[in-house]
Amino acid sequence: MKTNWAKGSMALFAVCLAFGAVAEEPSISRVSVRQRWPWSRLADIDYVLTADPTQSVDIVVTAYNGSEQLAIPADAFTGDLYGVGEGAHRIVFDPTKTAYTNSEVLTKFHVSLTPTPVPLYMIVDLTKAVGAAGQVEYIYPGDARLETYGRFTNVWFGVTNDSVYATSKLVMRRIHAGSYKLGAYPPTTEVTLTRDLYAGVFVVTEAQWKRVMQNTSGTTYPQGRVSYNDIRGATNDVPRVDWPSTGTAVGPTNFLGILRAQTGFPDFDLPTCAQWETLCRAGTTSYFNDGESTSVNDTNILKRVAWCLLNASTLYPVGQKEANLWGLYDTLGNTFEWCRDWDGTVTGNPPDPTGPQTGSKRVYMSQNRAVALSSYVPSTRSSDVPTFNTTMSFSFRVVRVLQ
């Protein structure tokens, strides 16, 4: 059914409330939904979450017109959706991002809000259409696939046991907002990330790249020798792609543009430098990201967690070395990883840093340390750099920042 968000005031919304099964579980109450008409098409969904003060939950929004469930893209809802604690909250609905156009008013619009546990992993099946059964799976605390021992807590080591997770599926780990110590060892710069994000447990493999770009098969080796422009788009594209001035925009025919369209997740992107170092360090402050090393001389540790010049003369399939504390593989070694940031100096230390506004080179991250290494012009592939040996290849890891 088509709708007219441009004419007249939206009718008063009916609201469905989703409560926890027992009193002790998180519950939602006092839901109100109001369109900001006539000055805006946006609609505010206000609610109160009752939960234990130590709990946080994600909120699933289901929208209806009468009894008809509406197909609403993920980016139409923003606000207090992820990692929400007790208290009053607001979700903002932007109908202009939906398929519903300007022919009539949705007079029977209502929503259901459901509190759910915060997932630890998200699995996206790259072979399935948006919204298809099984296209997206979440792994929650308590799942039998998760292991806790030694310095590891709730890590899915079994993701390396089946090549499907590095070929036709994309597996991502949830990383929580917070303040983290970053910078050269010992890290002393406190950087704050204000939103949770998902990070790929592997760099994008050749098979995943080909699945997205050509719908063909490939190997579990990293998709190396790709440029920043191949992944996101270039400053001379039409329209221009120039993070951060053009925001999260990417080229529709570049990898991220196609991935977003195929999966229905419009927030897939490269990590910023701050996000990459956070996911690489995984909360550690050690020289590498193992929690123990104190200097470059701890080569026995480096060889345990990374393919590097000490133990490799070629690329290796992903996931063969020890994971970091958050279950992410090859955050050190095997390939360099592109980040979004322009190279250069910035003043201050704002939350969610984005790097310089302009530049000529994009940053890539180190093979053997959890800090930025250097930069190249964004059209560079490793084959363009004559001093690179066979282990030095540009690849990348996908993140999804939750808005």
Legacy VTK file of the C-alpha trace (Angstrom):
# vtk DataFile Version 3.0
C-alpha trace
ASCII
DATASET POLYDATA
POINTS 403 float
0.000 0.000 0.000
1.282 3.437 -0.853
1.222 6.179 1.718
1.286 9.960 1.698
3.649 11.380 4.266
3.541 14.795 2.587
-0.176 15.596 2.893
-1.941 16.287 6.160
-1.092 15.235 9.673
-0.367 11.608 10.377
-3.227 9.986 12.250
-2.797 9.175 15.913
-0.853 5.966 16.148
-1.981 2.812 17.820
0.811 1.143 19.743
1.609 -2.460 20.533
3.738 -3.109 23.607
6.030 -6.095 23.941
6.647 -7.149 27.535
9.101 -9.631 29.002
7.764 -13.059 29.812
8.273 -12.643 33.560
8.382 -9.609 35.813
12.150 -9.769 36.267
12.828 -9.597 32.538
13.234 -6.300 30.635
9.909 -4.783 29.620
8.709 -1.796 27.609
5.912 0.574 28.588
4.579 4.102 27.998
5.089 3.961 24.259
3.961 6.976 22.263
4.420 7.619 18.567
4.064 11.118 17.134
4.907 12.555 13.755
6.598 15.959 13.852
4.206 17.261 11.199
3.862 19.900 9.800
7.522 20.875 10.106
8.999 17.430 9.536
8.119 13.983 8.246
10.073 12.335 11.055
8.162 10.450 13.737
9.296 10.088 17.363
8.742 6.753 19.085
9.140 7.317 22.832
9.224 4.474 25.319
10.354 3.495 28.802
12.494 0.434 29.384
12.276 -1.286 32.754
15.289 -3.493 33.431
17.930 -4.335 35.975
20.338 -1.363 36.234
23.195 -3.577 35.047
21.316 -4.789 31.954
21.368 -3.510 28.415
19.229 -4.734 25.548
18.632 -4.171 21.864
15.192 -3.018 20.702
13.490 -4.702 17.748
10.935 -2.484 16.031
8.164 -4.091 13.979
5.878 -1.719 12.065
2.336 -2.372 10.856
-0.461 -0.695 8.953
-3.432 -2.354 10.589
-2.714 -6.075 10.419
-0.274 -5.693 7.515
3.400 -5.867 8.559
5.422 -3.210 6.771
8.795 -3.829 5.131
10.921 -1.097 6.716
14.658 -0.856 5.896
17.024 -0.861 8.844
18.209 2.714 8.349
14.680 4.124 8.674
14.977 3.763 12.448
17.660 5.555 14.450
18.123 6.493 18.084
17.942 4.287 21.168
17.945 0.861 19.529
21.163 -0.836 20.608
22.706 -1.446 24.012
19.878 0.397 25.750
19.682 0.654 29.549
16.712 1.307 31.811
14.845 4.591 31.563
13.120 6.790 28.999
14.298 6.569 25.388
13.441 7.693 21.867
13.605 6.066 18.440
13.246 8.247 15.341
11.432 6.911 12.289
12.217 8.469 8.898
9.480 7.418 6.424
11.355 8.991 3.516
13.754 6.031 3.674
10.955 3.544 3.111
9.276 2.324 -0.071
6.020 4.025 0.892
5.385 7.012 -1.350
3.064 10.001 -1.542
-0.397 8.700 -2.397
-2.284 8.386 0.902
-1.950 8.536 4.683
-1.154 5.460 6.753
-4.009 5.849 9.221
-3.505 2.483 10.930
0.239 2.678 11.531
1.419 1.066 14.761
4.613 -0.480 16.093
5.708 -3.297 18.351
8.869 -2.809 20.442
10.593 -5.934 21.691
13.599 -5.929 24.054
16.129 -8.624 23.132
19.496 -9.654 24.584
22.561 -7.971 23.118
24.110 -10.391 20.576
27.786 -11.272 20.616
27.974 -12.203 16.935
26.031 -11.393 13.771
26.184 -13.737 10.771
25.047 -12.484 7.360
24.467 -15.055 4.627
25.783 -13.492 1.421
23.856 -15.987 -0.722
20.394 -14.946 0.502
18.186 -12.018 -0.426
17.341 -9.239 2.018
14.716 -10.460 4.474
14.932 -14.110 3.405
14.648 -16.749 6.098
18.065 -17.297 7.650
19.668 -14.297 5.962
20.823 -12.933 9.325
21.594 -14.963 12.447
22.656 -13.738 15.877
24.641 -15.579 18.527
23.813 -14.679 22.120
25.560 -15.320 25.461
24.982 -18.891 26.558
25.150 -20.308 23.028
26.905 -23.684 22.975
29.276 -22.460 20.272
30.878 -19.937 22.620
33.869 -20.882 24.766
35.356 -19.350 27.897
38.774 -20.361 29.157
42.034 -18.750 30.144
42.010 -15.128 29.044
39.128 -15.666 26.592
35.446 -15.068 27.409
32.551 -16.011 25.107
34.646 -16.481 21.972
33.482 -18.506 18.982
36.656 -20.338 18.014
34.639 -22.774 15.896
34.128 -20.071 13.282
37.459 -21.276 11.836
36.266 -24.883 11.504
33.913 -24.358 8.557
35.014 -22.469 5.452
31.440 -21.266 4.857
32.076 -18.496 7.396
34.937 -17.146 5.287
33.340 -17.684 1.891
29.557 -17.320 1.595
28.854 -15.812 5.023
30.105 -12.709 6.814
30.659 -13.118 10.564
30.930 -10.044 12.786
31.617 -9.558 16.509
29.819 -6.948 18.637
32.140 -4.343 20.179
30.702 -2.102 22.855
30.875 1.662 23.060
33.255 2.980 25.672
36.601 4.610 26.315
39.754 2.753 25.266
43.480 3.337 25.633
45.061 3.727 22.202
48.377 4.858 20.768
51.975 3.635 20.740
53.052 1.333 23.567
52.235 1.903 26.325
48.957 3.384 25.046
47.946 6.465 27.026
45.491 8.282 24.747
41.923 7.668 25.860
39.537 7.582 22.917
35.777 7.293 23.319
33.519 5.444 20.889
29.935 6.467 21.573
28.196 3.669 19.658
28.436 -0.092 19.556
29.723 -1.605 16.346
30.124 -4.975 14.680
33.543 -5.878 13.263
34.380 -8.669 10.833
36.098 -11.570 12.581
38.177 -11.960 9.399
39.460 -9.556 6.795
37.345 -9.861 3.661
38.426 -12.982 1.806
38.779 -13.565 -1.906
35.652 -15.740 -1.772
33.589 -13.058 -0.029
34.808 -10.404 -2.448
33.904 -12.531 -5.459
30.552 -13.501 -3.942
29.631 -9.824 -3.632
31.242 -8.469 -6.803
30.825 -11.301 -9.312
28.689 -13.945 -7.568
31.444 -16.503 -8.098
33.521 -18.676 -5.783
36.996 -18.082 -4.375
39.451 -18.996 -1.626
39.726 -18.161 2.079
42.879 -16.148 1.488
42.521 -12.410 2.158
41.294 -10.362 -0.771
44.563 -8.535 -1.165
45.797 -5.957 -3.655
42.686 -3.803 -3.367
42.711 -0.028 -3.109
40.707 2.215 -0.852
38.930 3.454 -3.976
38.017 -0.121 -4.954
36.300 -0.521 -1.596
34.567 2.844 -1.013
34.834 4.985 -4.131
36.995 7.959 -5.144
37.044 11.726 -4.801
36.706 12.107 -8.578
33.648 9.870 -8.788
30.257 11.358 -9.638
28.881 11.765 -7.056
32.069 12.420 -5.086
33.059 9.965 -2.332
35.237 11.722 0.214
35.049 10.670 3.847
34.429 12.485 6.148
33.086 15.430 4.133
30.582 13.250 2.255
29.704 11.230 5.335
28.999 7.530 4.996
28.337 7.734 1.244
30.064 5.092 -0.894
30.089 4.397 -4.617
27.168 2.182 -5.701
29.422 0.010 -7.891
32.228 -0.319 -5.342
32.430 -3.231 -2.917
30.703 -1.508 -0.008
27.966 -0.071 -2.203
27.133 -3.500 -3.599
27.435 -5.171 -0.182
25.019 -2.658 1.340
22.483 -3.205 -1.428
22.752 -6.999 -1.358
22.459 -7.356 2.416
20.108 -4.510 3.303
22.577 -3.042 5.799
23.301 0.543 4.712
25.873 1.058 7.465
28.595 -1.393 6.374
31.873 0.494 6.020
35.604 0.527 6.622
36.628 1.234 10.215
38.057 4.576 11.207
41.581 4.452 12.649
40.177 4.701 16.183
37.704 1.891 15.539
40.380 -0.305 13.961
42.855 0.125 16.801
40.081 -0.539 19.327
39.053 -3.788 17.642
42.692 -4.785 17.188
43.720 -4.143 20.795
40.542 -5.749 22.163
40.906 -3.918 25.446
44.593 -4.777 25.975
47.432 -2.314 26.537
50.273 -4.655 25.596
52.850 -4.027 22.861
51.010 -6.354 20.518
47.390 -7.259 21.319
47.984 -10.391 23.343
47.816 -8.896 26.839
51.379 -9.959 27.727
53.986 -8.483 25.376
56.022 -5.461 26.453
58.380 -4.837 23.517
59.152 -5.601 19.895
61.538 -8.277 21.174
58.627 -10.513 22.245
58.846 -12.235 18.880
57.650 -15.578 20.236
54.329 -13.922 21.049
54.125 -12.130 17.711
54.655 -15.370 15.820
51.874 -16.953 17.881
49.291 -14.335 16.939
50.389 -13.211 13.469
51.817 -14.146 10.107
54.654 -11.658 9.698
58.131 -11.328 8.210
59.458 -13.588 10.977
57.444 -16.635 9.953
55.917 -16.068 6.511
56.949 -15.316 2.955
53.474 -15.393 1.445
49.841 -14.804 2.358
47.904 -17.402 4.340
44.195 -18.245 4.613
42.392 -16.300 7.339
41.890 -17.620 10.860
45.000 -19.779 11.271
46.622 -17.777 14.062
45.393 -17.123 17.604
42.393 -14.819 17.905
42.487 -11.689 20.011
40.397 -11.428 23.185
37.267 -10.491 21.238
37.574 -13.398 18.810
38.906 -11.378 15.861
41.525 -13.027 13.664
44.553 -11.658 11.805
44.238 -8.177 13.284
48.025 -8.370 13.227
49.904 -9.856 10.303
49.100 -11.356 6.910
47.893 -8.107 5.285
47.690 -4.385 5.851
44.163 -3.061 6.424
42.696 0.103 4.970
40.919 2.582 7.237
38.620 5.470 6.341
40.794 8.309 7.658
42.858 10.790 5.696
46.430 10.885 6.968
47.376 13.956 8.974
47.380 15.638 12.357
44.221 16.684 14.168
43.910 18.786 17.312
41.992 17.771 20.392
40.573 14.360 21.183
36.865 14.345 20.313
34.689 11.238 20.698
34.399 9.084 17.582
37.409 10.734 15.895
37.325 10.831 12.103
40.788 12.151 11.293
41.496 15.197 9.093
38.744 16.639 6.931
40.921 16.563 3.807
44.147 14.952 2.613
45.952 13.155 -0.178
46.690 9.777 1.455
44.531 7.295 3.339
45.780 5.445 6.417
46.423 1.725 6.534
47.094 -0.256 9.687
50.168 -2.208 10.700
51.061 -5.831 10.092
52.755 -6.286 13.452
51.622 -3.560 15.834
48.211 -2.390 17.005
48.742 1.192 15.796
48.636 3.060 12.492
51.686 2.400 10.353
51.598 4.619 7.284
49.499 5.867 4.398
49.265 5.771 0.624
47.191 7.517 -1.990
43.766 5.835 -2.007
44.181 4.393 -5.505
47.184 2.326 -4.333
47.145 -1.458 -4.472
50.066 -3.456 -3.090
51.119 -4.346 -6.616
51.653 -0.630 -7.208
54.306 -0.437 -4.466
57.564 -1.956 -5.800
59.199 -2.322 -2.365
56.412 -4.566 -1.063
57.215 -8.250 -0.800
54.660 -11.032 -1.167
53.438 -10.826 2.444
52.651 -7.126 2.157
49.218 -6.715 0.638
46.381 -4.229 1.147
43.155 -5.770 2.383
40.340 -4.598 4.658
37.884 -5.510 7.387
34.204 -4.530 7.365
32.512 -2.836 10.315
28.933 -1.826 11.008
28.427 1.085 13.413
25.041 0.899 15.111
23.188 4.222 14.858
LINES 1 404
403 0 1 2 3 4 5 6 7 8 9 10 11 12 13 14 15 16 17 18 19 20 21 22 23 24 25 26 27 28 29 30 31 32 33 34 35 36 37 38 39 40 41 42 43 44 45 46 47 48 49 50 51 52 53 54 55 56 57 58 59 60 61 62 63 64 65 66 67 68 69 70 71 72 73 74 75 76 77 78 79 80 81 82 83 84 85 86 87 88 89 90 91 92 93 94 95 96 97 98 99 100 101 102 103 104 105 106 107 108 109 110 111 112 113 114 115 116 117 118 119 120 121 122 123 124 125 126 127 128 129 130 131 132 133 134 135 136 137 138 139 140 141 142 143 144 145 146 147 148 149 150 151 152 153 154 155 156 157 158 159 160 161 162 163 164 165 166 167 168 169 170 171 172 173 174 175 176 177 178 179 180 181 182 183 184 185 186 187 188 189 190 191 192 193 194 195 196 197 198 199 200 201 202 203 204 205 206 207 208 209 210 211 212 213 214 215 216 217 218 219 220 221 222 223 224 225 226 227 228 229 230 231 232 233 234 235 236 237 238 239 240 241 242 243 244 245 246 247 248 249 250 251 252 253 254 255 256 257 258 259 260 261 262 263 264 265 266 267 268 269 270 271 272 273 274 275 276 277 278 279 280 281 282 283 284 285 286 287 288 289 290 291 292 293 294 295 296 297 298 299 300 301 302 303 304 305 306 307 308 309 310 311 312 313 314 315 316 317 318 319 320 321 322 323 324 325 326 327 328 329 330 331 332 333 334 335 336 337 338 339 340 341 342 343 344 345 346 347 348 349 350 351 352 353 354 355 356 357 358 359 360 361 362 363 364 365 366 367 368 369 370 371 372 373 374 375 376 377 378 379 380 381 382 383 384 385 386 387 388 389 390 391 392 393 394 395 396 397 398 399 400 401 402
